[in-house]
Amino acid sequence: SSAGKRFNTALSLLLRAVKELGVYGSKIDPTFRLPQRIEGDSIFSSAEHSRGGKSIQAVAAEEEWTKALKYMLIDLKALLAWCSKC
């Protein structure tokens, strides 16, 4: 559906923004890095770097999508903690 496609695009753009903020943070403070790695529409938990990531797309399996959102929230929490130190 058109709404579903727009929602997935929004999720992808949000994930990209989180990644860009992480890159910016690491340029300002070389000791900072996001705990979860982001590649394209996927996010990898720190424990799963060698395995496949979880897709942020809503068409993914519900458990995978839920974990992807959880990992993104972990990165957002790290960004918030880093920003509060500045």
C-alpha positions in Angstrom: 0.0 0.0 0.0 1.0 3.6 -0.5 0.8 4.4 3.2 3.0 1.4 4.1 5.5 2.4 1.5 5.7 6.0 3.0 6.0 4.5 6.5 8.9 2.3 5.5 10.5 5.3 3.8 10.1 7.4 6.9 11.6 4.6 9.1 14.6 4.3 6.7 15.2 8.1 6.8 14.9 8.1 10.6 17.6 5.3 10.8 19.8 7.3 8.4 19.5 10.4 10.6 20.5 8.4 13.6 23.5 7.1 11.8 24.5 10.6 10.6 24.2 11.9 14.1 26.5 9.1 15.3 29.0 10.0 12.6 28.9 13.6 13.6 29.3 12.7 17.3 32.4 10.6 16.6 33.9 13.5 14.6 33.4 15.8 17.6 34.4 13.3 20.2 36.6 10.4 18.9 35.7 8.3 22.0 32.0 8.3 21.1 30.5 5.6 18.9 27.0 4.2 18.5 26.6 0.9 20.3 24.6 -0.6 17.3 26.0 -0.6 13.8 23.7 0.8 11.1 24.0 -0.2 7.4 21.3 0.9 5.0 17.9 -0.2 6.3 19.4 -2.7 8.8 20.8 -2.3 12.3 23.1 -4.8 13.9 23.3 -5.4 17.7 26.7 -5.2 19.2 26.5 -9.0 19.9 25.5 -9.9 16.3 28.0 -8.0 14.1 29.0 -11.2 12.3 25.4 -12.2 11.6 22.8 -10.4 9.6 21.2 -7.3 10.9 17.6 -6.6 11.6 15.6 -4.7 9.0 13.8 -1.5 10.1 11.3 -2.0 7.3 7.8 -2.8 8.6 7.5 -5.7 6.1 10.1 -7.7 8.1 8.9 -10.4 10.5 7.4 -8.8 13.6 10.1 -10.0 16.0 12.9 -8.8 13.7 11.2 -5.4 13.2 10.7 -5.1 17.0 14.4 -5.8 17.6 15.5 -3.3 15.0 13.4 -0.6 16.7 14.9 -1.6 20.1 18.4 -1.4 18.7 17.6 2.0 17.2 16.4 3.2 20.6 19.6 2.0 22.2 21.5 4.2 19.7 19.2 7.1 20.4 19.8 6.7 24.2 23.6 6.7 23.6 23.2 9.9 21.5 21.1 11.6 24.3 23.7 10.6 26.9 26.5 11.9 24.8 24.7 15.2 24.1 23.9 15.8 27.8 27.7 15.7 28.5 28.3 18.6 26.0 
